[in-house]
Amino acid sequence: MIYCVIPRPLEDELYDKLVEHYRDEPNVEVIVDRRAQGGEPGTHDPMKDRRRQRVKGTFPTIDAPGG
């Protein structure tokens, strides 16, 4: 499946045109990007970040072999 993703601000302008353009292509689906829009650059909301947190702390030092 190939997805033709349209940014939300361009939905009104492009969605119907692209659906019509790809109507005979069964492997293409036109979709609108519905992900939450980010805030100001540099801001971070930990509740929206679903990535696994990094382990806190430090690793012990290891001596190199032979050395």
N, C-alpha and C positions, 0 to 999 in steps of 0.2 A: 504494500500500500504506500502510495506517495501522498503526502499532505502538502497542500498549498496553504500556507499560514498567512493570514491577513492581519496586520496590526489593527487594534481596535479603532484608532482614529480614522483609518481608511475604510472601515467596514461599509459605510453607506455608499461610498464611491465605487468600490471594487467587488464586493461580494457577488452581487447578481451577475455582473459581467463575467467573472471567473467561473462561476457555476455553469453559465451558458457555454463558455469556451471549452470547458472540460466535460461536458455532458456525455460525450461518446467515449470517454476514457474511463473504463470501470475501475482502474487501479489508482485514480486520482480523486482525492476528496478535498474540497475547499473548506477550511475551518477558520474561525476567528480566534485570535489569541485572547483568552480570557484570564490570563494570569494577572495577579495583583501587580499594579504598577508600583515601582519603587519610589521612595520619598526623595529627600534632598541627598545629593551625593555625600557620602561619608557617614550617613546615619545608618543605624543597624537595629533591627528589631529581633531579638533572639527568639521570640515566639513564632516568627515567620520562617526562621532558618531551621530546616528539618534535618540538616546534616548532623551526623554524629559528632558529639563534642570530642575534642582531643583530650587524651589522658593528661591530667594535671600532675605536676612534679617534674623531676629531672631523672635522667638515667645515670646510673653509676659509671664512673670512668673505668675503662678497660685498658690494661697495658697491652701494647702491641707484642705479638710473639717475637722472641729473639731479642727483646730489647731493652 
